Amino acid sequence: MPRQISRTGGTLIAPERGEQLVWDLPVRLVHWLLATLIAFSWWSVHHHHTDWHIWSGCAILTLLIFRFLWGFFGSSTARWASFMRGPRTIHAYLRGRWVGIGHNPLGALSILALFLAVAVQVGLGLIAQDEDGIYLGPLARLVSSDTSDKARDIHELWFNVILALIVIHLGFASATALASAMIPIIIAVLQSVGTAGINIIGMTMLLQFVVSFGFILVVNAPQNMVAYGTDTFSARDFVRTGLVLTVIALALVMLLAATYWRWLGYV
Protein backbone atom coordinates (compact mmCIF):
# COMPACT_ATOMS: atom_id res chain seq x y z
CA MET A 1 0.00 0.00 0.00
CA PRO A 2 1.41 3.45 -0.84
CA ARG A 3 2.36 5.69 2.03
CA GLN A 4 0.02 8.49 3.02
CA ILE A 5 0.55 11.76 1.17
CA SER A 6 0.55 15.01 3.04
CA ARG A 7 -1.85 17.73 2.00
CA THR A 8 -1.04 21.38 1.56
CA GLY A 9 -3.87 23.83 1.08
CA GLY A 10 -6.28 20.99 0.40
CA THR A 11 -4.31 19.83 -2.64
CA LEU A 12 -2.28 16.66 -2.82
CA ILE A 13 1.36 17.53 -3.48
CA ALA A 14 3.88 15.03 -4.83
CA PRO A 15 6.95 14.43 -2.69
CA GLU A 16 10.16 16.15 -3.67
CA ARG A 17 12.28 13.02 -3.64
CA GLY A 18 11.70 9.38 -4.42
CA GLU A 19 8.96 7.65 -6.35
CA GLN A 20 5.34 7.84 -5.23
CA LEU A 21 2.83 5.15 -6.13
CA VAL A 22 -0.34 7.10 -6.88
CA TRP A 23 -2.90 4.28 -7.06
CA ASP A 24 -2.82 1.37 -4.65
CA LEU A 25 -3.42 -2.23 -5.68
CA PRO A 26 -7.13 -2.38 -4.70
CA VAL A 27 -7.91 0.69 -6.82
CA ARG A 28 -6.06 -0.75 -9.80
CA LEU A 29 -7.83 -4.10 -9.47
CA VAL A 30 -11.25 -2.47 -9.18
CA HIS A 31 -10.50 -0.28 -12.18
CA TRP A 32 -9.57 -3.10 -14.54
CA LEU A 33 -12.08 -5.62 -13.20
CA LEU A 34 -14.87 -3.09 -13.62
CA ALA A 35 -13.82 -2.33 -17.20
CA THR A 36 -13.61 -6.05 -17.97
CA LEU A 37 -16.98 -6.85 -16.40
CA ILE A 38 -18.75 -4.02 -18.22
CA ALA A 39 -17.40 -5.35 -21.52
CA PHE A 40 -18.34 -8.89 -20.53
CA SER A 41 -21.85 -7.81 -19.54
CA TRP A 42 -22.35 -6.27 -22.97
CA TRP A 43 -21.01 -9.40 -24.68
CA SER A 44 -23.05 -11.85 -22.60
CA VAL A 45 -26.39 -10.15 -23.16
CA HIS A 46 -25.77 -9.82 -26.91
CA HIS A 47 -24.97 -13.54 -27.10
CA HIS A 48 -28.03 -14.53 -25.07
CA HIS A 49 -26.11 -15.67 -21.98
CA THR A 50 -28.52 -13.95 -19.65
CA ASP A 51 -27.48 -16.04 -16.66
CA TRP A 52 -23.86 -14.94 -17.10
CA HIS A 53 -25.07 -11.37 -17.54
CA ILE A 54 -26.82 -11.49 -14.16
CA TRP A 55 -23.76 -12.88 -12.40
CA SER A 56 -21.61 -10.23 -14.05
CA GLY A 57 -23.97 -7.55 -12.77
CA CYS A 58 -23.70 -8.93 -9.24
CA ALA A 59 -19.92 -8.85 -9.52
CA ILE A 60 -20.06 -5.22 -10.64
CA LEU A 61 -22.27 -4.40 -7.66
CA THR A 62 -19.69 -5.99 -5.36
CA LEU A 63 -16.93 -3.87 -6.90
CA LEU A 64 -18.99 -0.69 -6.55
CA ILE A 65 -19.67 -1.37 -2.88
CA PHE A 66 -16.01 -2.12 -2.21
CA ARG A 67 -14.82 1.00 -4.08
CA PHE A 68 -17.34 3.18 -2.24
CA LEU A 69 -16.09 1.95 1.15
CA TRP A 70 -12.45 2.09 0.05
CA GLY A 71 -13.03 5.75 -0.72
CA PHE A 72 -13.32 6.30 3.04
CA PHE A 73 -10.85 3.80 4.46
CA GLY A 74 -8.28 3.32 1.69
CA SER A 75 -4.99 5.06 0.98
CA SER A 76 -4.90 8.84 0.66
CA THR A 77 -5.26 9.08 -3.13
CA ALA A 78 -8.09 6.53 -3.11
CA ARG A 79 -10.27 8.55 -0.72
CA TRP A 80 -13.12 10.58 -2.14
CA ALA A 81 -12.06 13.62 -0.12
CA SER A 82 -8.64 13.61 -1.78
CA PHE A 83 -9.83 14.24 -5.33
CA MET A 84 -13.45 15.41 -5.24
CA ARG A 85 -13.13 19.19 -5.51
CA GLY A 86 -15.44 22.17 -5.62
CA PRO A 87 -16.02 24.92 -8.22
CA ARG A 88 -13.02 26.99 -7.06
CA THR A 89 -10.56 24.17 -7.66
CA ILE A 90 -12.12 23.36 -11.04
CA HIS A 91 -11.84 27.02 -12.03
CA ALA A 92 -8.21 27.07 -10.90
CA TYR A 93 -7.53 23.96 -12.95
CA LEU A 94 -9.01 25.51 -16.08
CA ARG A 95 -6.80 28.55 -15.53
CA GLY A 96 -3.75 26.34 -15.18
CA ARG A 97 -3.24 27.03 -11.48
CA TRP A 98 -3.99 23.58 -10.08
CA VAL A 99 -1.11 21.41 -8.87
CA GLY A 100 -1.57 17.91 -7.61
CA ILE A 101 -1.27 14.20 -8.31
CA GLY A 102 -3.90 11.66 -9.15
CA HIS A 103 -7.14 12.71 -10.79
CA ASN A 104 -7.47 16.30 -11.91
CA PRO A 105 -10.69 18.08 -10.85
CA LEU A 106 -12.52 17.49 -14.15
CA GLY A 107 -11.42 13.87 -14.26
CA ALA A 108 -12.75 13.43 -10.74
CA LEU A 109 -16.18 14.68 -11.82
CA SER A 110 -16.21 12.22 -14.72
CA ILE A 111 -15.36 9.40 -12.30
CA LEU A 112 -18.20 10.35 -9.97
CA ALA A 113 -20.65 10.56 -12.88
CA LEU A 114 -19.50 7.18 -14.22
CA PHE A 115 -19.70 5.59 -10.75
CA LEU A 116 -23.27 6.82 -10.27
CA ALA A 117 -24.29 5.81 -13.82
CA VAL A 118 -23.00 2.25 -13.33
CA ALA A 119 -24.75 2.11 -9.94
CA VAL A 120 -28.04 3.11 -11.59
CA GLN A 121 -27.49 0.46 -14.28
CA VAL A 122 -26.90 -2.23 -11.68
CA GLY A 123 -29.93 -1.09 -9.68
CA LEU A 124 -32.14 -1.37 -12.76
CA GLY A 125 -30.75 -4.82 -13.47
CA LEU A 126 -31.55 -6.01 -9.97
CA ILE A 127 -35.30 -5.53 -10.52
CA ALA A 128 -35.47 -6.26 -14.27
CA GLN A 129 -36.65 -9.38 -16.05
CA ASP A 130 -36.11 -10.59 -19.61
CA GLU A 131 -38.82 -10.35 -22.25
CA ASP A 132 -39.93 -13.94 -21.67
CA GLY A 133 -39.95 -13.63 -17.90
CA ILE A 134 -37.55 -16.57 -17.58
CA TYR A 135 -34.59 -14.74 -16.11
CA LEU A 136 -35.21 -12.38 -13.21
CA GLY A 137 -32.93 -9.97 -11.41
CA PRO A 138 -32.17 -10.86 -7.78
CA LEU A 139 -34.74 -8.33 -6.52
CA ALA A 140 -37.26 -8.56 -9.35
CA ARG A 141 -39.79 -10.43 -7.21
CA LEU A 142 -40.06 -7.39 -4.94
CA VAL A 143 -41.71 -5.31 -7.70
CA SER A 144 -44.51 -5.85 -10.18
CA SER A 145 -44.01 -7.41 -13.59
CA ASP A 146 -44.76 -4.08 -15.30
CA THR A 147 -42.10 -2.37 -13.20
CA SER A 148 -39.59 -5.08 -14.11
CA ASP A 149 -40.36 -4.61 -17.82
CA LYS A 150 -39.88 -0.85 -17.57
CA ALA A 151 -36.64 -1.37 -15.65
CA ARG A 152 -35.41 -3.68 -18.43
CA ASP A 153 -36.18 -1.11 -21.13
CA ILE A 154 -34.41 1.66 -19.22
CA HIS A 155 -31.55 -0.73 -18.44
CA GLU A 156 -30.97 -1.26 -22.16
CA LEU A 157 -31.04 2.45 -22.98
CA TRP A 158 -28.98 3.51 -19.96
CA PHE A 159 -25.99 1.57 -21.26
CA ASN A 160 -25.59 4.28 -23.92
CA VAL A 161 -25.18 6.82 -21.13
CA ILE A 162 -22.44 4.69 -19.59
CA LEU A 163 -20.64 4.43 -22.93
CA ALA A 164 -20.74 8.21 -23.35
CA LEU A 165 -19.36 8.73 -19.83
CA ILE A 166 -16.58 6.21 -20.49
CA VAL A 167 -15.55 8.17 -23.57
CA ILE A 168 -15.60 11.41 -21.57
CA HIS A 169 -13.60 9.84 -18.75
CA LEU A 170 -10.97 8.47 -21.13
CA GLY A 171 -10.81 11.88 -22.76
CA PHE A 172 -9.23 13.25 -19.59
CA ALA A 173 -6.35 10.81 -19.94
CA SER A 174 -3.44 10.83 -22.34
CA ALA A 175 -4.39 9.89 -25.89
CA THR A 176 -1.24 7.76 -26.04
CA ALA A 177 -2.25 5.81 -22.94
CA LEU A 178 -5.81 5.53 -24.23
CA ALA A 179 -4.70 4.16 -27.60
CA SER A 180 -2.26 1.66 -26.10
CA ALA A 181 -4.91 0.41 -23.66
CA MET A 182 -8.02 0.39 -25.83
CA ILE A 183 -6.89 -0.63 -29.32
CA PRO A 184 -5.78 -4.18 -28.36
CA ILE A 185 -9.04 -4.64 -26.44
CA ILE A 186 -11.13 -3.43 -29.38
CA ILE A 187 -9.30 -5.78 -31.78
CA ALA A 188 -9.78 -8.75 -29.43
CA VAL A 189 -13.49 -8.00 -28.94
CA LEU A 190 -14.12 -7.60 -32.67
CA GLN A 191 -12.27 -10.84 -33.44
CA SER A 192 -14.20 -12.78 -30.81
CA VAL A 193 -17.57 -11.39 -31.86
CA GLY A 194 -16.94 -11.99 -35.55
CA THR A 195 -19.99 -10.03 -36.67
CA ALA A 196 -20.52 -10.13 -40.42
CA GLY A 197 -20.04 -6.78 -42.16
CA ILE A 198 -17.64 -5.33 -39.55
CA ASN A 199 -14.15 -4.66 -40.85
CA ILE A 200 -11.72 -5.08 -37.95
CA ILE A 201 -9.01 -3.02 -39.64
CA GLY A 202 -11.46 -0.23 -40.41
CA MET A 203 -12.88 -0.10 -36.90
CA THR A 204 -9.38 -0.05 -35.40
CA MET A 205 -8.37 2.75 -37.75
CA LEU A 206 -11.42 4.77 -36.74
CA LEU A 207 -10.49 4.37 -33.07
CA GLN A 208 -6.94 5.53 -33.77
CA PHE A 209 -8.25 8.64 -35.49
CA VAL A 210 -10.62 9.43 -32.65
CA VAL A 211 -8.03 9.11 -29.87
CA SER A 212 -5.70 11.35 -31.86
CA PHE A 213 -8.10 14.26 -31.50
CA GLY A 214 -7.01 15.23 -27.99
CA PHE A 215 -7.25 18.98 -28.20
CA ILE A 216 -9.32 20.11 -25.22
CA LEU A 217 -7.13 19.43 -22.18
CA VAL A 218 -3.41 19.78 -21.55
CA VAL A 219 -3.18 16.14 -20.44
CA ASN A 220 -4.87 14.79 -23.56
CA ALA A 221 -1.61 14.30 -25.45
CA PRO A 222 2.15 14.65 -24.89
CA GLN A 223 2.40 17.38 -27.54
CA ASN A 224 -0.15 19.42 -25.59
CA MET A 225 2.03 19.19 -22.51
CA VAL A 226 5.07 20.31 -24.49
CA ALA A 227 3.19 23.39 -25.74
CA TYR A 228 1.84 24.10 -22.28
CA GLY A 229 5.32 23.83 -20.80
CA THR A 230 6.48 26.86 -22.80
CA ASP A 231 4.18 29.11 -20.70
CA THR A 232 2.82 30.50 -23.97
CA PHE A 233 -0.63 28.94 -23.59
CA SER A 234 -2.94 28.57 -20.61
CA ALA A 235 -5.29 25.66 -19.86
CA ARG A 236 -8.18 27.97 -20.78
CA ASP A 237 -6.63 28.50 -24.25
CA PHE A 238 -6.62 24.74 -24.77
CA VAL A 239 -10.30 24.48 -23.82
CA ARG A 240 -11.38 27.38 -26.03
CA THR A 241 -9.56 26.24 -29.16
CA GLY A 242 -9.88 22.52 -28.40
CA LEU A 243 -13.67 22.54 -28.47
CA VAL A 244 -13.69 24.05 -31.94
CA LEU A 245 -10.99 21.69 -33.22
CA THR A 246 -12.80 18.69 -31.77
CA VAL A 247 -16.02 19.59 -33.61
CA ILE A 248 -14.04 19.99 -36.84
CA ALA A 249 -12.28 16.66 -36.26
CA LEU A 250 -15.60 14.90 -35.61
CA ALA A 251 -17.03 16.31 -38.83
CA LEU A 252 -13.92 15.15 -40.70
CA VAL A 253 -14.24 11.61 -39.34
CA MET A 254 -17.91 11.46 -40.32
CA LEU A 255 -17.11 12.78 -43.81
CA LEU A 256 -14.32 10.26 -44.40
CA ALA A 257 -16.44 7.43 -42.97
CA ALA A 258 -19.24 8.27 -45.42
CA THR A 259 -16.95 8.61 -48.45
CA TYR A 260 -13.29 7.66 -48.75
CA TRP A 261 -13.12 4.97 -46.03
CA ARG A 262 -16.33 3.44 -47.35
CA TRP A 263 -14.85 3.29 -50.85
CA LEU A 264 -11.83 1.48 -49.44
CA GLY A 265 -14.13 -0.99 -47.68
CA TYR A 266 -13.05 -0.06 -44.17
CA VAL A 267 -16.53 0.86 -42.93
Number of C-alpha atoms within 10 A of each C-alpha: 11 13 12 12 17 12 13 9 6 13 16 18 15 17 11 7 6 7 8 14 12 20 15 16 12 15 19 11 12 17 13 11 15 20 13 14 18 20 14 17 20 13 17 17 14 12 11 10 12 18 14 15 22 21 15 22 23 17 15 23 19 14 18 19 12 14 21 16 13 16 18 14 12 18 20 22 23 22 17 19 12 21 23 18 17 10 9 10 19 19 15 15 17 20 14 16 12 15 13 15 17 17 19 20 23 19 19 20 18 20 19 14 16 20 17 14 18 23 16 15 23 22 17 23 26 24 24 30 27 15 12 7 11 8 14 20 23 15 15 20 14 12 11 11 15 11 15 26 18 14 21 22 16 15 20 13 12 16 16 11 14 20 14 11 19 16 12 15 19 19 22 22 19 21 22 15 13 18 18 12 11 16 17 12 14 15 15 13 15 17 13 10 13 12 10 6 9 15 16 19 14 17 17 18 15 19 15 18 14 16 21 17 19 25 23 23 23 28 19 23 23 14 13 19 14 11 14 18 12 9 8 8 14 17 19 18 17 19 17 13 12 18 15 12 17 16 12 12 18 13 12 12 16 12 12 14 18 12 12 12 17 12 11 10 13 18 20
